[in-house]
Amino acid sequence: MQPNHIPIALGTALLWGFGFVTSKYGADHMPPLFFLALRFALMALMLVWFVRPPSGRWLAVSLFALTMGAGHFGLFYIALNIGVEASTAAIIWITQVPLSALLAGLVLRERPGWAAFVGIAIAFGGVVVLVGEPRHTSNALGIGLMLGSSIAWAVANVQAKRLTDISPLALNAWMSVVSALFLFPLSFVLEEGQIASLLQPDWRLHGSLLYQVFGSTLLAYWAWYYLLAHNRVATVAGFMLLVPFVGVVFGVLMLGEPLTWQTVVGGLIIVSGVALIVLRRQRTPVAAPR
């Protein structure tokens, strides 16, 4: 990686890491599906003017939106709303890497290799340590939904491999459109108090929503795709191992979340397993980014 790209990679990790704090605040102070629908609606309004509709690919894009937008993000925000901490979410988030490697091996016939299997086993051993803490076992539903969101992300990654004919910007734009159209009615069926929460004079809530659109999504993904265009995928992915550490630090410092030995040990084990997968991939030719 070029020296001038390192600050961009670090900045991307910081943007995504801090995003766990703003996601947690938003999910706690607004109906979570409504908060997510607003995020996608604002994203769609920002992007659809610059991309073409995916002619002939609407079904595939819609299925991707249901998996990524409603599945991954929906489960993620609901889990935050019912008590999962931002620091815990940041650690579990990284499990999408071993899950993606495992699913790619099963569906796409991409052989993970022995190192990847070892990394997957280590990562999920860390999950066992993390969720074995009493405060997490008492919220099994929330932890289960957070793990479910990582599974949905892994499924979406497999779907995205079959959508390489659509640019990342167009895919994000139309995924946001479909997700917003699905999530708004779902929110009004399952949730209440949407308008009252939107109109409350809470600058942190509205700032969290804007950060999700401009910081965690537009700016962070622009930096991500810029780095992928100029560096090996595995090299860039290695910097993303910093995201859970950043999320934990911000969660502890800004939200007052507890930092226990299970959080530290479980997080280190998970990241070690993911690092083994990422670094092993770096030794072999890497396909071009989607």
KOLGUMAR-994002 format. One line per 8 residues: their letters; for each residue x, y, z of N, C-alpha, C. Coordinates in steps of 0.2 Angstrom, whole numbers, plus 5000, padded with zeros to 4 digits. Layout:
<pts>
A> X:Y:Z:X:Y:Z:X:Y:Z | ...
</pts>
This chain:
<pts>
MQPNHIPI> 5004:4994:5000:5000:5000:5000:5004:5006:5000 | 5003:5011:4996:5006:5017:4996:5006:5021:5002 | 5011:5025:5004:5011:5028:5011:5005:5033:5011 | 5003:5036:5006:4998:5041:5006:4991:5038:5007 | 4991:5031:5006:4984:5028:5006:4983:5025:5013 | 4988:5025:5018:4988:5023:5024:4983:5027:5029 | 4984:5034:5028:4979:5038:5032:4972:5037:5030 | 4971:5036:5023:4964:5035:5021:4961:5028:5024
ALGTALLW> 4965:5023:5024:4963:5017:5027:4961:5017:5034 | 4966:5021:5038:4965:5022:5045:4958:5026:5046 | 4957:5031:5042:4951:5035:5042:4945:5031:5041 | 4945:5027:5036:4939:5023:5035:4938:5018:5041 | 4943:5015:5044:4942:5011:5050:4939:5015:5055 | 4941:5022:5056:4938:5026:5061:4931:5028:5060 | 4929:5029:5053:4923:5031:5052:4918:5025:5053 | 4920:5019:5051:4915:5014:5052:4915:5012:5060
GFGFVTSK> 4921:5012:5063:4921:5011:5070:4916:5016:5074 | 4917:5022:5073:4912:5027:5076:4905:5026:5074 | 4904:5023:5068:4897:5022:5066:4893:5017:5071 | 4896:5013:5075:4893:5009:5079:4890:5013:5085 | 4893:5018:5087:4890:5023:5092:4884:5026:5090 | 4885:5029:5084:4879:5033:5081:4873:5028:5079 | 4875:5022:5077:4869:5017:5076:4866:5015:5082 | 4870:5014:5088:4867:5013:5094:4862:5018:5097
YGADHMPP> 4865:5025:5096:4861:5030:5099:4854:5031:5095 | 4855:5030:5088:4849:5031:5084:4844:5025:5085 | 4846:5019:5086:4842:5013:5087:4839:5014:5094 | 4842:5017:5099:4839:5018:5106:4834:5024:5106 | 4834:5029:5102:4830:5035:5102:4825:5036:5097 | 4825:5031:5092:4820:5031:5087:4818:5024:5085 | 4812:5022:5083:4811:5015:5081:4816:5013:5076 | 4819:5007:5077:4825:5006:5073:4824:5005:5066
LFFLALRF> 4818:5002:5064:4817:5001:5057:4815:5007:5053 | 4812:5012:5057:4811:5019:5054:4817:5022:5054 | 4822:5022:5059:4829:5025:5058:4832:5023:5052 | 4832:5016:5051:4835:5013:5045:4832:5015:5039 | 4825:5015:5038:4822:5017:5032:4824:5024:5030 | 4824:5029:5035:4826:5036:5034:4833:5036:5031 | 4838:5032:5034:4845:5032:5032:4845:5030:5024 | 4841:5024:5022:4841:5022:5015:4838:5027:5011
ALMALMLV> 4832:5031:5013:4829:5036:5009:4834:5041:5008 | 4837:5044:5013:4842:5049:5012:4848:5047:5007 | 4850:5041:5008:4855:5038:5003:4852:5038:4996 | 4846:5036:4995:4843:5035:4988:4843:5042:4985 | 4840:5047:4989:4840:5054:4987:4847:5057:4985 | 4852:5055:4988:4859:5057:4986:4861:5054:4980 | 4860:5048:4979:4863:5044:4974:4860:5043:4967 | 4853:5042:4967:4849:5039:4961:4850:5044:4955
WFVRPPSG> 4852:5050:4956:4852:5055:4951:4859:5054:4946 | 4863:5050:4949:4870:5049:4946:4871:5042:4943 | 4866:5038:4943:4867:5031:4941:4861:5029:4937 | 4862:5024:4932:4856:5022:4928:4853:5016:4932 | 4846:5015:4930:4842:5010:4933:4845:5003:4931 | 4845:4998:4935:4848:4991:4933:4844:4987:4928 | 4843:4989:4922:4838:4986:4917:4840:4979:4917 | 4834:4975:4917:4835:4968:4917:4838:4964:4923
RWLAVSLF> 4839:4968:4928:4843:4966:4934:4839:4967:4941 | 4833:4970:4940:4829:4972:4945:4827:4967:4950 | 4826:4961:4948:4825:4955:4953:4831:4954:4957 | 4837:4953:4954:4843:4952:4958:4844:4957:4963 | 4844:4964:4960:4845:4969:4965:4840:4970:4970 | 4834:4968:4969:4829:4968:4974:4830:4963:4980 | 4832:4957:4977:4834:4951:4982:4840:4953:4986 | 4845:4956:4983:4851:4959:4987:4849:4964:4992
ALTMGAGH> 4844:4968:4990:4842:4974:4995:4838:4971:5001 | 4834:4965:4999:4831:4962:5005:4836:4959:5010 | 4841:4956:5007:4846:4952:5011:4850:4957:5015 | 4853:4962:5011:4858:4967:5014:4854:4973:5018 | 4849:4976:5015:4846:4981:5018:4841:4979:5023 | 4837:4975:5022:4832:4973:5027:4834:4968:5031 | 4838:4963:5029:4841:4957:5033:4846:4959:5037 | 4852:4961:5034:4858:4963:5038:4857:4969:5042
FGLFYIAL> 4855:4974:5039:4854:4981:5043:4848:4980:5048 | 4843:4977:5045:4837:4977:5050:4838:4973:5056 | 4841:4967:5055:4843:4963:5061:4848:4967:5066 | 4852:4970:5063:4858:4974:5066:4854:4979:5071 | 4850:4983:5068:4847:4989:5072:4842:4987:5077 | 4838:4981:5075:4834:4979:5081:4838:4976:5086 | 4844:4972:5085:4848:4970:5090:4850:4975:5095 | 4853:4981:5092:4855:4987:5096:4849:4989:5100
NIGVEAST> 4843:4990:5097:4837:4992:5101:4835:4988:5107 | 4837:4982:5107:4834:4977:5112:4840:4976:5117 | 4846:4980:5117:4850:4979:5122:4858:4977:5120 | 4859:4975:5114:4866:4974:5112:4870:4980:5112 | 4876:4980:5115:4880:4986:5116:4884:4987:5109 | 4886:4994:5108:4889:4996:5102:4896:4992:5102 | 4899:4991:5108:4906:4988:5108:4905:4980:5106 | 4900:4977:5108:4899:4970:5107:4897:4969:5099
AAIIWITQ> 4893:4974:5097:4891:4974:5090:4897:4975:5085 | 4901:4979:5087:4907:4980:5083:4912:4974:5083 | 4912:4970:5088:4916:4964:5088:4912:4958:5084 | 4906:4957:5085:4902:4952:5081:4902:4954:5074 | 4902:4960:5072:4902:4963:5065:4907:4959:5061 | 4913:4959:5064:4919:4956:5060:4918:4949:5058 | 4913:4945:5062:4912:4938:5060:4909:4937:5053 | 4907:4943:5050:4905:4942:5043:4911:4939:5038
VPLSALLA> 4917:4941:5040:4923:4938:5036:4923:4931:5036 | 4923:4927:5042:4923:4920:5041:4917:4917:5039 | 4911:4920:5040:4905:4918:5038:4905:4918:5030 | 4908:4924:5027:4908:4925:5020:4912:4919:5017 | 4918:4918:5020:4923:4913:5017:4920:4906:5018 | 4916:4905:5023:4913:4898:5023:4907:4897:5018 | 4903:4903:5017:4897:4902:5013:4900:4902:5006 | 4905:4906:5004:4908:4906:4997:4911:4899:4996
GLVLRERP> 4913:4895:5000:4916:4888:4999:4910:4884:4998 | 4904:4885:5001:4898:4880:5000:4895:4882:4994 | 4894:4888:4992:4889:4890:4987:4893:4892:4980 | 4899:4895:4981:4903:4897:4975:4909:4892:4973 | 4909:4887:4978:4915:4882:4977:4922:4885:4977 | 4922:4891:4981:4929:4894:4982:4932:4890:4988 | 4937:4886:4987:4940:4882:4992:4944:4887:4997 | 4942:4887:5003:4945:4892:5008:4952:4890:5010
GWAAFVGI> 4954:4884:5010:4960:4882:5012:4961:4880:5019 | 4966:4877:5021:4967:4875:5028:4967:4881:5033 | 4971:4886:5031:4972:4892:5035:4965:4895:5037 | 4961:4895:5031:4954:4899:5032:4950:4895:5037 | 4950:4888:5036:4946:4884:5041:4948:4885:5048 | 4955:4885:5049:4958:4886:5056:4955:4893:5058 | 4956:4898:5054:4954:4905:5056:4946:4905:5058 | 4942:4902:5054:4935:4901:5055:4934:4898:5062
AIAFGGVV> 4937:4893:5063:4937:4889:5070:4939:4894:5076 | 4944:4897:5075:4947:4902:5080:4942:4908:5081 | 4939:4911:5076:4935:4916:5076:4929:4914:5080 | 4926:4909:5078:4920:4907:5082:4921:4904:5089 | 4927:4902:5090:4929:4901:5097:4929:4907:5101 | 4931:4913:5098:4931:4919:5101:4924:4922:5103 | 4919:4920:5098:4912:4922:5099:4909:4918:5105 | 4911:4912:5106:4909:4908:5112:4911:4911:5118
VLVGEPRH> 4918:4914:5118:4920:4917:5124:4916:4924:5125 | 4915:4927:5120:4912:4934:5121:4905:4933:5123 | 4901:4929:5120:4894:4929:5122:4892:4924:5128 | 4898:4921:5130:4897:4917:5137:4897:4922:5143 | 4898:4928:5142:4898:4933:5148:4890:4933:5150 | 4889:4934:5157:4882:4934:5159:4878:4939:5156 | 4880:4945:5155:4876:4950:5152:4874:4949:5145 | 4878:4945:5142:4876:4943:5135:4871:4937:5135
TSNALGIG> 4872:4932:5139:4868:4926:5139:4861:4928:5142 | 4860:4934:5145:4854:4936:5147:4850:4939:5142 | 4854:4941:5136:4851:4944:5130:4852:4940:5124 | 4850:4933:5125:4851:4929:5119:4848:4931:5113 | 4842:4934:5113:4839:4936:5107:4843:4941:5103 | 4845:4946:5107:4849:4951:5104:4855:4949:5101 | 4859:4945:5104:4865:4942:5102:4864:4938:5096 | 4858:4934:5096:4856:4930:5090:4855:4934:5084
LMLGSSIA> 4851:4939:5085:4849:4944:5080:4856:4947:5077 | 4861:4949:5081:4867:4952:5079:4871:4946:5074 | 4871:4940:5077:4874:4935:5073:4870:4934:5066 | 4864:4934:5067:4860:4933:5061:4861:4939:5056 | 4863:4945:5058:4864:4950:5053:4871:4949:5050 | 4876:4946:5053:4882:4944:5050:4881:4939:5045 | 4876:4934:5046:4875:4929:5041:4872:4932:5035 | 4867:4937:5036:4864:4940:5031:4869:4944:5027
WAVANVQA> 4874:4947:5030:4879:4950:5026:4883:4945:5022 | 4885:4939:5025:4888:4934:5021:4884:4932:5015 | 4878:4931:5016:4874:4929:5010:4874:4935:5005 | 4873:4941:5007:4873:4947:5002:4880:4947:4999 | 4885:4945:5002:4892:4945:4998:4892:4940:4992 | 4889:4934:4994:4888:4929:4988:4884:4932:4983 | 4878:4935:4984:4874:4938:4979:4878:4944:4975 | 4882:4948:4979:4885:4953:4976:4890:4950:4971
KRLTDISP> 4893:4944:4972:4898:4941:4967:4894:4940:4960 | 4888:4940:4960:4884:4938:4954:4881:4945:4951 | 4883:4951:4954:4881:4957:4952:4886:4962:4950 | 4892:4959:4948:4898:4963:4946:4897:4967:4940 | 4892:4966:4936:4890:4970:4930:4887:4976:4932 | 4885:4977:4938:4883:4984:4941:4888:4987:4945 | 4889:4993:4944:4894:4997:4948:4892:4997:4955 | 4897:4998:4960:4896:4998:4967:4891:5004:4968
LALNAWMS> 4892:5010:4965:4888:5016:4966:4881:5014:4965 | 4880:5011:4959:4873:5010:4957:4870:5005:4961 | 4874:5000:4963:4871:4994:4967:4869:4997:4974 | 4873:5002:4977:4871:5005:4983:4865:5009:4983 | 4865:5013:4977:4859:5018:4976:4852:5014:4975 | 4852:5009:4971:4846:5005:4970:4844:5001:4976 | 4849:4998:4979:4848:4994:4985:4845:4999:4990 | 4847:5005:4991:4844:5010:4996:4837:5011:4994
VVSALFLF> 4835:5012:4987:4828:5013:4985:4824:5007:4987 | 4826:5001:4985:4821:4996:4987:4821:4995:4994 | 4826:4995:4998:4826:4994:5005:4821:4999:5009 | 4822:5006:5007:4817:5011:5010:4810:5009:5008 | 4809:5007:5002:4802:5006:5000:4799:5000:5004 | 4803:4995:5006:4801:4990:5010:4801:4991:5017 | 4806:4995:5020:4806:4996:5027:4801:5001:5030 | 4799:5006:5026:4795:5011:5028:4788:5008:5030
PLSFVLEE> 4785:5004:5026:4778:5001:5028:4779:4996:5033 | 4785:4992:5033:4786:4987:5038:4787:4991:5045 | 4790:4997:5045:4790:5000:5052:4784:5002:5054 | 4779:5005:5050:4773:5007:5052:4768:5002:5054 | 4770:4996:5052:4766:4990:5054:4768:4987:5061 | 4775:4987:5062:4778:4984:5068:4779:4989:5073 | 4780:4995:5072:4783:5000:5076:4778:5006:5077 | 4779:5010:5082:4775:5016:5083:4779:5022:5086
GQIASLLQ> 4776:5028:5085:4780:5034:5088:4785:5036:5083 | 4784:5035:5076:4789:5037:5072:4790:5044:5071 | 4784:5047:5069:4784:5055:5068:4786:5058:5074 | 4784:5056:5080:4786:5060:5086:4793:5059:5088 | 4796:5054:5086:4804:5053:5087:4807:5057:5082 | 4805:5058:5076:4808:5062:5071:4808:5069:5073 | 4803:5071:5076:4802:5079:5077:4805:5081:5084 | 4807:5076:5088:4810:5078:5095:4816:5082:5094
PDWRLHGS> 4817:5087:5098:4823:5092:5097:4830:5089:5100 | 4832:5083:5097:4838:5080:5099:4843:5080:5094 | 4848:5085:5094:4853:5086:5089:4858:5079:5088 | 4858:5076:5094:4863:5070:5093:4859:5064:5089 | 4852:5064:5090:4849:5059:5086:4849:5061:5078 | 4848:5067:5077:4848:5069:5070:4855:5069:5067 | 4860:5071:5071:4867:5070:5069:4869:5063:5068 | 4866:5058:5072:4868:5051:5071:4865:5049:5064
LLYQVFGS> 4859:5051:5063:4856:5049:5056:4860:5052:5050 | 4862:5058:5051:4866:5061:5046:4873:5058:5045 | 4876:5056:5051:4882:5053:5051:4882:5046:5047 | 4876:5042:5049:4876:5036:5045:4876:5037:5038 | 4873:5042:5035:4872:5043:5028:4879:5046:5025 | 4881:5051:5028:4887:5054:5025:4894:5051:5028 | 4894:5050:5034:4901:5047:5037:4902:5040:5036 | 4897:5036:5038:4898:5028:5038:4897:5026:5031
TLLAYWAW> 4893:5029:5027:4891:5027:5020:4894:5030:5015 | 4892:5036:5013:4895:5040:5007:4903:5041:5008 | 4905:5044:5013:4912:5045:5014:4916:5039:5015 | 4914:5034:5019:4918:5028:5021:4918:5023:5015 | 4912:5023:5011:4912:5018:5006:4916:5021:5000 | 4916:5028:4999:4920:5031:4994:4927:5029:4995 | 4930:5030:5001:4937:5029:5003:4938:5021:5002 | 4933:5017:5004:4934:5010:5003:4935:5008:4996
YYLLAHNR> 4931:5010:4991:4932:5008:4984:4938:5011:4981 | 4940:5017:4983:4946:5021:4981:4952:5016:4983 | 4952:5014:4989:4958:5010:4991:4958:5003:4987 | 4952:5000:4986:4952:4994:4982:4954:4995:4975 | 4953:5001:4972:4955:5002:4965:4962:5002:4965 | 4966:5004:4970:4973:5005:4970:4977:5000:4974 | 4974:4996:4977:4978:4991:4981:4975:4984:4981 | 4979:4979:4983:4976:4972:4984:4970:4972:4989
VATVAGFM> 4965:4968:4987:4959:4968:4992:4961:4965:4999 | 4966:4960:4999:4967:4958:5006:4971:4963:5010 | 4975:4967:5006:4979:4972:5010:4974:4977:5013 | 4969:4980:5009:4964:4984:5012:4960:4981:5017 | 4958:4975:5016:4954:4971:5021:4957:4971:5028 | 4964:4970:5028:4968:4970:5034:4967:4976:5038 | 4966:4982:5035:4965:4988:5039:4958:4987:5043 | 4953:4984:5040:4946:4983:5043:4946:4979:5049
LLVPFVGV> 4952:4976:5051:4952:4973:5057:4953:4978:5063 | 4954:4984:5061:4954:4989:5066:4947:4991:5068 | 4942:4990:5064:4935:4993:5065:4933:4990:5072 | 4933:4984:5074:4930:4982:5080:4934:4985:5086 | 4940:4986:5086:4944:4990:5091:4942:4997:5092 | 4941:5000:5086:4938:5007:5086:4931:5007:5089 | 4927:5003:5087:4920:5002:5090:4920:5001:5097 | 4924:4997:5100:4925:4995:5107:4927:5002:5111
VFGVLMLG> 4932:5005:5108:4935:5011:5112:4929:5016:5112 | 4926:5018:5106:4921:5023:5106:4915:5021:5111 | 4913:5015:5111:4908:5012:5115:4909:5013:5122 | 4915:5012:5124:4917:5012:5131:4918:5020:5133 | 4921:5024:5129:4922:5031:5131:4916:5035:5130 | 4912:5034:5125:4907:5039:5124:4900:5036:5126 | 4899:5030:5127:4893:5027:5129:4893:5024:5136 | 4899:5024:5139:4900:5021:5146:4899:5014:5146
EPLTWQTV> 4900:5010:5141:4899:5003:5141:4905:4999:5145 | 4903:4994:5148:4909:4991:5152:4914:4987:5148 | 4920:4987:5150:4925:4983:5146:4928:4978:5151 | 4925:4972:5149:4927:4966:5154:4932:4962:5150 | 4935:4957:5154:4940:4953:5151:4937:4948:5146 | 4931:4946:5146:4928:4942:5141:4927:4946:5134 | 4926:4953:5135:4925:4957:5129:4932:4957:5126 | 4937:4958:5130:4944:4959:5127:4947:4953:5124
VGGLIIVS> 4946:4947:5128:4949:4941:5126:4945:4938:5120 | 4938:4938:5120:4934:4936:5115:4935:4940:5108 | 4936:4947:5109:4937:4951:5103:4944:4949:5100 | 4949:4948:5104:4956:4947:5102:4956:4940:5098 | 4952:4935:5101:4952:4929:5098:4949:4929:5091 | 4943:4933:5091:4939:4933:5084:4944:4937:5079 | 4947:4942:5081:4951:4946:5076:4957:4942:5074 | 4960:4938:5079:4965:4934:5077:4963:4929:5071
GVALIVLR> 4957:4926:5072:4955:4921:5067:4953:4924:5061 | 4950:4930:5061:4949:4934:5055:4956:4936:5051 | 4961:4938:5055:4967:4940:5052:4970:4934:5049 | 4970:4928:5051:4973:4922:5048:4969:4921:5041 | 4963:4922:5041:4959:4922:5035:4962:4927:5030 | 4962:4933:5032:4964:4939:5027:4971:4938:5025 | 4976:4937:5030:4983:4936:5028:4984:4930:5024 | 4981:4925:5025:4982:4919:5020:4979:4921:5013
RQRTPVAA> 4974:4924:5012:4972:4926:5006:4977:4931:5002 | 4981:4935:5006:4985:4939:5003:4991:4936:5000 | 4992:4930:5001:4997:4926:4998:4996:4923:4991 | 4989:4923:4989:4987:4921:4983:4984:4926:4979 | 4983:4925:4972:4980:4931:4968:4973:4932:4970 | 4971:4939:4970:4965:4941:4973:4961:4943:4967 | 4954:4942:4967:4950:4944:4961:4949:4951:4962 | 4947:4954:4956:4946:4961:4956:4940:4963:4960
PR> 4940:4969:4964:4934:4971:4968:4928:4972:4963 | 4922:4971:4967:4916:4972:4963:4914:4979:4962
</pts>
